[in-house]
Amino acid sequence: MAISDTRAATPPSQASSQSLEELWMPFTANRAFKAKPRMLVAAKGMYYTTADGRQVIDGTSGLWCVNAGHCRDEIVDAIREQAGTMDYAPPFQMGHPLAFALAEEVVKILPRDIDHVFFGNSGSEAVDTALKIALAYWQAKGQPQRTRFIGRSRGYHGVGFGGVAVGGIEANRKQFAANMLPLVDHVPHTHDLSRNAFSRGMPAHGAEIADSLEAMVTKYGADTIAAFIIEPVAGSTGVLIPPKGYLERIRQICDKHGILLIFDEVITGFGRLGSAFAATKFNVTPDMMTVAKGITNAAVPMGAVCVRGDIYDTVINAAAAGIELFHGYTYSGHPLAAAAGLATLALYKSEGLFERAASLESYWEDAIHSLKGSPHVIDLRNIGLVGGIELEPRPGAPAARAFETFLKCFEAGVMVRSTGDTLAVSPPLIIEKSQIDQIVSTIASTLRTVA
């Protein structure tokens, strides 16, 4: 039996009698959820089990993160063994072998010249760390005036103050707008329904939008800009695929003006696009990459910043004796996370999951685009094993139609994600073609029931 066919067992559950009041849930309509909760109690392979015993196929890899499928024995065993050997080691002025081993293994699959890794606990921490490293780098280079960051409209870079500042999703910013980081601006996003609707893979139009970064240089001066941060594929905002030539042009502009280029690969990393990273998929190498999610298959929280060797060397060698970068986390390189990461990378390699995702890309593309003509669908987008199904907004109720579709798909046994008026799907890389069919057919039938 394939791992993807394994169903989650149903453990004993107290969900029906459990109080829900005390927990303040993240990115959730708490009042609505607690009135009608959707509780998951177990997971295995491609499936979740709900509190009422239903099997739900995971069409979203949890939150873009369970790339190898749920509760893989190799990862579970590695975590269990490490917990019984050494549960914690302080990362400040001390070390443990697994953190160094994981950094070495990550570097083996990174683009050339990106060869140092700084561990944190999440994508949000990775982004804030990358921004700090950029500032430290320019100070060490004798250009401390380079303090400005450029992000992109509709970009998502986590929920730290740095990430929210460079991010461009307004709903994530407005509650905190009174105290955003200064010296941040945003270039336009690349989504263009009028020219690129129903593109298969990378859309043909929009490379010229990269020139908006040149406009930022003209506006502020290159010598004030520390870094430009971008998601190669924007996930959380609704699966925005880069136009052909866009990322190459961004790289050229950054090279021309000496601006550090940061790829946020928290979603795209570790096989999601059928390659180790978006940087390798698109053959565009940034100066830094933020990763998380798939680095441990989400079994233990972990994030990381991967940097070029010369950035590391500049910061390290410019410092006086002692600590070179005054930054880090209590749980940086946590032993359990490192054990999970090593087991995860070994599993990706032994099962050829990155290559497997690439082999399924055309089948996935055809399946996603079979939804053309379904009720309410105004665009379909795909790359790797990621799909975006954009729906026409319900008049006076933006995002309501997609959220209703998400709820009805869940009741029908398929987990999708709604973000604005887009349904996002990104299944584990172990998915079978029959399960792709199940996900897409459930979305299609559900859309026919949604007003």
FIVEXVO-81236 format. One record per residue (C-alpha): x negated, y, z negated. Coordinates in steps of 0.1 Angstrom, whole numbers, plus 5000, padded with zeros to 4 digits. Layout:
@u X, v Y, w Z
...
END
This chain:
@u 5000, v 5000, w 5000
@u 4986, v 5035, w 5009
@u 4980, v 5059, w 4981
@u 5005, v 5083, w 4998
@u 5032, v 5056, w 4994
@u 5027, v 5051, w 4957
@u 5056, v 5064, w 4936
@u 5053, v 5082, w 4903
@u 5064, v 5062, w 4873
@u 5090, v 5077, w 4850
@u 5077, v 5083, w 4815
@u 5097, v 5088, w 4784
@u 5111, v 5123, w 4785
@u 5126, v 5147, w 4759
@u 5134, v 5172, w 4786
@u 5172, v 5171, w 4779
@u 5168, v 5180, w 4743
@u 5137, v 5202, w 4745
@u 5139, v 5240, w 4737
@u 5129, v 5261, w 4767
@u 5131, v 5295, w 4749
@u 5096, v 5298, w 4735
@u 5077, v 5296, w 4768
@u 5072, v 5327, w 4789
@u 5069, v 5311, w 4823
@u 5045, v 5326, w 4850
@u 5058, v 5340, w 4883
@u 5092, v 5326, w 4874
@u 5127, v 5340, w 4870
@u 5128, v 5329, w 4834
@u 5165, v 5335, w 4828
@u 5177, v 5317, w 4859
@u 5153, v 5288, w 4854
@u 5162, v 5282, w 4817
@u 5199, v 5283, w 4827
@u 5193, v 5255, w 4852
@u 5158, v 5240, w 4848
@u 5139, v 5220, w 4873
@u 5116, v 5197, w 4852
@u 5088, v 5175, w 4865
@u 5077, v 5147, w 4842
@u 5053, v 5125, w 4863
@u 5033, v 5125, w 4895
@u 5015, v 5099, w 4916
@u 5001, v 5101, w 4951
@u 5025, v 5121, w 4972
@u 5054, v 5122, w 4947
@u 5067, v 5139, w 4917
@u 5092, v 5124, w 4893
@u 5119, v 5147, w 4879
@u 5133, v 5145, w 4844
@u 5164, v 5128, w 4858
@u 5143, v 5101, w 4875
@u 5144, v 5114, w 4911
@u 5114, v 5110, w 4934
@u 5104, v 5143, w 4951
@u 5078, v 5143, w 4979
@u 5052, v 5170, w 4973
@u 5052, v 5192, w 5004
@u 5031, v 5219, w 4987
@u 5001, v 5200, w 4970
@u 5014, v 5214, w 4938
@u 5004, v 5250, w 4944
@u 4981, v 5244, w 4974
@u 4957, v 5225, w 4951
@u 4963, v 5187, w 4948
@u 4945, v 5179, w 4981
@u 4938, v 5143, w 4973
@u 4972, v 5135, w 4959
@u 4983, v 5132, w 4923
@u 4968, v 5112, w 4895
@u 4940, v 5095, w 4915
@u 4924, v 5068, w 4894
@u 4889, v 5079, w 4902
@u 4895, v 5114, w 4889
@u 4915, v 5103, w 4859
@u 4888, v 5078, w 4849
@u 4860, v 5104, w 4853
@u 4879, v 5129, w 4830
@u 4887, v 5102, w 4805
@u 4851, v 5090, w 4803
@u 4837, v 5125, w 4800
@u 4862, v 5134, w 4772
@u 4849, v 5105, w 4752
@u 4812, v 5113, w 4759
@u 4810, v 5151, w 4755
@u 4842, v 5172, w 4754
@u 4825, v 5206, w 4755
@u 4792, v 5222, w 4759
@u 4785, v 5260, w 4755
@u 4775, v 5275, w 4788
@u 4756, v 5305, w 4774
@u 4719, v 5298, w 4770
@u 4727, v 5261, w 4772
@u 4735, v 5237, w 4799
@u 4748, v 5202, w 4807
@u 4739, v 5179, w 4836
@u 4773, v 5177, w 4852
@u 4776, v 5214, w 4859
@u 4743, v 5214, w 4877
@u 4753, v 5183, w 4896
@u 4786, v 5197, w 4907
@u 4769, v 5229, w 4919
@u 4745, v 5208, w 4940
@u 4773, v 5188, w 4955
@u 4794, v 5219, w 4964
@u 4764, v 5235, w 4981
@u 4760, v 5204, w 5003
@u 4793, v 5212, w 5020
@u 4791, v 5250, w 5020
@u 4781, v 5270, w 5051
@u 4744, v 5275, w 5056
@u 4727, v 5301, w 5034
@u 4755, v 5300, w 5008
@u 4736, v 5281, w 4982
@u 4744, v 5292, w 4947
@u 4775, v 5287, w 4926
@u 4789, v 5305, w 4896
@u 4817, v 5286, w 4878
@u 4848, v 5300, w 4862
@u 4882, v 5285, w 4855
@u 4905, v 5298, w 4883
@u 4908, v 5316, w 4915
@u 4916, v 5348, w 4897
@u 4884, v 5346, w 4876
@u 4865, v 5338, w 4908
@u 4876, v 5369, w 4925
@u 4868, v 5392, w 4895
@u 4834, v 5375, w 4893
@u 4827, v 5381, w 4930
@u 4836, v 5418, w 4926
@u 4812, v 5421, w 4896
@u 4785, v 5403, w 4915
@u 4789, v 5427, w 4944
@u 4785, v 5457, w 4921
@u 4755, v 5441, w 4904
@u 4739, v 5433, w 4938
@u 4741, v 5469, w 4950
@u 4727, v 5482, w 4917
@u 4698, v 5458, w 4920
@u 4693, v 5470, w 4956
@u 4690, v 5506, w 4945
@u 4724, v 5516, w 4960
@u 4746, v 5521, w 4930
@u 4769, v 5544, w 4949
@u 4783, v 5514, w 4967
@u 4813, v 5509, w 4944
@u 4843, v 5509, w 4967
@u 4862, v 5477, w 4975
@u 4884, v 5472, w 5006
@u 4912, v 5446, w 5006
@u 4940, v 5439, w 5030
@u 4978, v 5446, w 5029
@u 4997, v 5414, w 5018
@u 4965, v 5399, w 5005
@u 4966, v 5378, w 4974
@u 4935, v 5376, w 4952
@u 4948, v 5364, w 4919
@u 4961, v 5382, w 4889
@u 4930, v 5397, w 4872
@u 4928, v 5435, w 4873
@u 4902, v 5433, w 4900
@u 4922, v 5408, w 4921
@u 4954, v 5427, w 4917
@u 4936, v 5459, w 4928
@u 4921, v 5445, w 4959
@u 4953, v 5424, w 4966
@u 4980, v 5439, w 4988
@u 5012, v 5423, w 4976
@u 5031, v 5453, w 4962
@u 5054, v 5432, w 4940
@u 5023, v 5420, w 4921
@u 5010, v 5456, w 4917
@u 5040, v 5478, w 4908
@u 5043, v 5469, w 4871
@u 5006, v 5477, w 4866
@u 5002, v 5505, w 4890
@u 4996, v 5531, w 4863
@u 4962, v 5517, w 4856
@u 4949, v 5500, w 4888
@u 4912, v 5500, w 4894
@u 4901, v 5531, w 4913
@u 4880, v 5532, w 4945
@u 4901, v 5505, w 4963
@u 4918, v 5508, w 4996
@u 4935, v 5483, w 5020
@u 4934, v 5477, w 5057
@u 4966, v 5465, w 5075
@u 4976, v 5429, w 5077
@u 4977, v 5410, w 5110
@u 5012, v 5397, w 5111
@u 5029, v 5408, w 5144
@u 5062, v 5391, w 5151
@u 5067, v 5411, w 5183
@u 5036, v 5397, w 5200
@u 5028, v 5365, w 5182
@u 5061, v 5348, w 5171
@u 5060, v 5310, w 5174
@u 5022, v 5308, w 5180
@u 5006, v 5274, w 5177
@u 4974, v 5278, w 5157
@u 4956, v 5311, w 5159
@u 4977, v 5338, w 5176
@u 4964, v 5354, w 5207
@u 4970, v 5390, w 5198
@u 4956, v 5412, w 5170
@u 4918, v 5410, w 5170
@u 4918, v 5448, w 5174
@u 4934, v 5451, w 5140
@u 4899, v 5444, w 5126
@u 4889, v 5479, w 5137
@u 4909, v 5493, w 5108
@u 4878, v 5484, w 5087
@u 4858, v 5508, w 5109
@u 4884, v 5534, w 5101
@u 4877, v 5529, w 5064
@u 4840, v 5533, w 5070
@u 4847, v 5566, w 5088
@u 4870, v 5577, w 5060
@u 4847, v 5569, w 5030
@u 4812, v 5563, w 5044
@u 4796, v 5529, w 5047
@u 4772, v 5538, w 5018
@u 4801, v 5539, w 4993
@u 4816, v 5505, w 5002
@u 4804, v 5475, w 4982
@u 4825, v 5447, w 4998
@u 4855, v 5438, w 5019
@u 4875, v 5408, w 5006
@u 4899, v 5388, w 5027
@u 4917, v 5355, w 5028
@u 4908, v 5339, w 5061
@u 4943, v 5325, w 5061
@u 4967, v 5345, w 5039
@u 4986, v 5318, w 5020
@u 5007, v 5332, w 4991
@u 5021, v 5360, w 5012
@u 5036, v 5336, w 5037
@u 5009, v 5318, w 5058
@u 4994, v 5345, w 5080
@u 4969, v 5330, w 5105
@u 4940, v 5351, w 5118
@u 4943, v 5362, w 5154
@u 4916, v 5349, w 5178
@u 4885, v 5370, w 5174
@u 4897, v 5388, w 5143
@u 4874, v 5373, w 5118
@u 4844, v 5375, w 5141
@u 4850, v 5412, w 5146
@u 4853, v 5417, w 5108
@u 4819, v 5400, w 5104
@u 4804, v 5422, w 5130
@u 4816, v 5454, w 5113
@u 4804, v 5443, w 5079
@u 4770, v 5434, w 5094
@u 4768, v 5468, w 5112
@u 4774, v 5488, w 5080
@u 4758, v 5465, w 5054
@u 4791, v 5457, w 5037
@u 4794, v 5424, w 5018
@u 4821, v 5401, w 5032
@u 4839, v 5380, w 5006
@u 4862, v 5352, w 5018
@u 4889, v 5342, w 4993
@u 4890, v 5304, w 5000
@u 4910, v 5295, w 4969
@u 4937, v 5280, w 4992
@u 4917, v 5272, w 5024
@u 4888, v 5254, w 5007
@u 4883, v 5217, w 5004
@u 4899, v 5204, w 5035
@u 4932, v 5223, w 5038
@u 4924, v 5234, w 5074
@u 4908, v 5201, w 5085
@u 4873, v 5214, w 5077
@u 4855, v 5218, w 5044
@u 4863, v 5255, w 5044
@u 4879, v 5282, w 5066
@u 4844, v 5296, w 5071
@u 4834, v 5263, w 5088
@u 4867, v 5260, w 5106
@u 4864, v 5294, w 5122
@u 4826, v 5295, w 5123
@u 4824, v 5328, w 5105
@u 4801, v 5328, w 5075
@u 4808, v 5354, w 5047
@u 4783, v 5366, w 5021
@u 4804, v 5352, w 4992
@u 4833, v 5327, w 4989
@u 4857, v 5323, w 4960
@u 4871, v 5288, w 4955
@u 4893, v 5269, w 4930
@u 4923, v 5247, w 4933
@u 4910, v 5218, w 4954
@u 4876, v 5218, w 4938
@u 4889, v 5195, w 4910
@u 4921, v 5184, w 4928
@u 4938, v 5206, w 4901
@u 4933, v 5179, w 4875
@u 4913, v 5203, w 4853
@u 4912, v 5241, w 4859
@u 4881, v 5254, w 4876
@u 4871, v 5281, w 4900
@u 4838, v 5293, w 4914
@u 4820, v 5320, w 4934
@u 4796, v 5307, w 4961
@u 4770, v 5332, w 4971
@u 4741, v 5336, w 4996
@u 4707, v 5329, w 4981
@u 4694, v 5364, w 4987
@u 4723, v 5379, w 4967
@u 4714, v 5356, w 4938
@u 4677, v 5364, w 4942
@u 4682, v 5401, w 4943
@u 4703, v 5402, w 4911
@u 4680, v 5378, w 4893
@u 4647, v 5393, w 4903
@u 4657, v 5430, w 4898
@u 4666, v 5424, w 4861
@u 4643, v 5428, w 4832
@u 4634, v 5397, w 4812
@u 4664, v 5381, w 4797
@u 4700, v 5378, w 4808
@u 4703, v 5390, w 4845
@u 4741, v 5391, w 4849
@u 4762, v 5400, w 4819
@u 4792, v 5379, w 4828
@u 4806, v 5345, w 4822
@u 4834, v 5325, w 4805
@u 4836, v 5302, w 4775
@u 4847, v 5274, w 4798
@u 4823, v 5281, w 4827
@u 4813, v 5247, w 4841
@u 4833, v 5229, w 4815
@u 4822, v 5192, w 4812
@u 4857, v 5178, w 4819
@u 4862, v 5201, w 4849
@u 4827, v 5193, w 4862
@u 4835, v 5156, w 4859
@u 4867, v 5160, w 4877
@u 4850, v 5181, w 4904
@u 4823, v 5155, w 4910
@u 4849, v 5127, w 4912
@u 4871, v 5148, w 4936
@u 4842, v 5156, w 4960
@u 4833, v 5120, w 4960
@u 4869, v 5110, w 4968
@u 4871, v 5136, w 4997
@u 4839, v 5121, w 5012
@u 4847, v 5084, w 5006
@u 4882, v 5086, w 5021
@u 4872, v 5111, w 5048
@u 4901, v 5134, w 5038
@u 4888, v 5165, w 5055
@u 4885, v 5146, w 5088
@u 4919, v 5130, w 5081
@u 4935, v 5164, w 5078
@u 4919, v 5174, w 5111
@u 4933, v 5142, w 5128
@u 4968, v 5150, w 5116
@u 4967, v 5187, w 5127
@u 4983, v 5183, w 5161
@u 5011, v 5160, w 5147
@u 5017, v 5185, w 5119
@u 5018, v 5213, w 5145
@u 5044, v 5196, w 5166
@u 5065, v 5188, w 5135
@u 5065, v 5224, w 5123
@u 5074, v 5237, w 5157
@u 5102, v 5213, w 5161
@u 5120, v 5237, w 5138
@u 5123, v 5263, w 5165
@u 5159, v 5269, w 5171
@u 5170, v 5259, w 5136
@u 5193, v 5283, w 5119
@u 5177, v 5315, w 5106
@u 5141, v 5307, w 5118
@u 5124, v 5337, w 5134
@u 5088, v 5325, w 5134
@u 5067, v 5293, w 5129
@u 5030, v 5294, w 5120
@u 5006, v 5266, w 5115
@u 4969, v 5257, w 5111
@u 4953, v 5226, w 5096
@u 4978, v 5211, w 5072
@u 4995, v 5245, w 5065
@u 5028, v 5256, w 5078
@u 5049, v 5288, w 5075
@u 5086, v 5289, w 5084
@u 5098, v 5325, w 5084
@u 5135, v 5331, w 5080
@u 5156, v 5361, w 5089
@u 5162, v 5380, w 5057
@u 5197, v 5379, w 5044
@u 5212, v 5414, w 5047
@u 5208, v 5433, w 5014
@u 5191, v 5403, w 4998
@u 5155, v 5398, w 5009
@u 5139, v 5365, w 4999
@u 5173, v 5350, w 4988
@u 5178, v 5328, w 5019
@u 5143, v 5312, w 5016
@u 5147, v 5307, w 4978
@u 5181, v 5290, w 4983
@u 5164, v 5267, w 5009
@u 5137, v 5259, w 4984
@u 5163, v 5249, w 4958
@u 5183, v 5228, w 4982
@u 5152, v 5210, w 4996
@u 5142, v 5202, w 4960
@u 5177, v 5187, w 4954
@u 5172, v 5167, w 4986
@u 5139, v 5153, w 4974
@u 5113, v 5175, w 4991
@u 5092, v 5202, w 4974
@u 5085, v 5233, w 4995
@u 5076, v 5268, w 4984
@u 5094, v 5300, w 4991
@u 5074, v 5333, w 4993
@u 5094, v 5363, w 5004
@u 5114, v 5351, w 5034
@u 5090, v 5324, w 5043
@u 5089, v 5287, w 5034
@u 5053, v 5275, w 5029
@u 5043, v 5239, w 5032
@u 5009, v 5224, w 5025
@u 5010, v 5187, w 5016
@u 4982, v 5166, w 5001
@u 4957, v 5155, w 5027
@u 4967, v 5118, w 5021
@u 5001, v 5124, w 5037
@u 5014, v 5099, w 5063
@u 5031, v 5108, w 5095
@u 5064, v 5094, w 5082
@u 5062, v 5117, w 5053
@u 5056, v 5147, w 5075
@u 5087, v 5137, w 5094
@u 5106, v 5135, w 5061
@u 5095, v 5169, w 5050
@u 5104, v 5186, w 5083
@u 5137, v 5168, w 5088
@u 5147, v 5177, w 5052
@u 5139, v 5214, w 5059
@u 5159, v 5212, w 5092
@u 5190, v 5197, w 5076
@u 5188, v 5220, w 5047
@u 5187, v 5251, w 5069
@u 5219, v 5240, w 5085
@u 5236, v 5243, w 5051
@u 5222, v 5277, w 5042
@u 5243, v 5307, w 5050
END
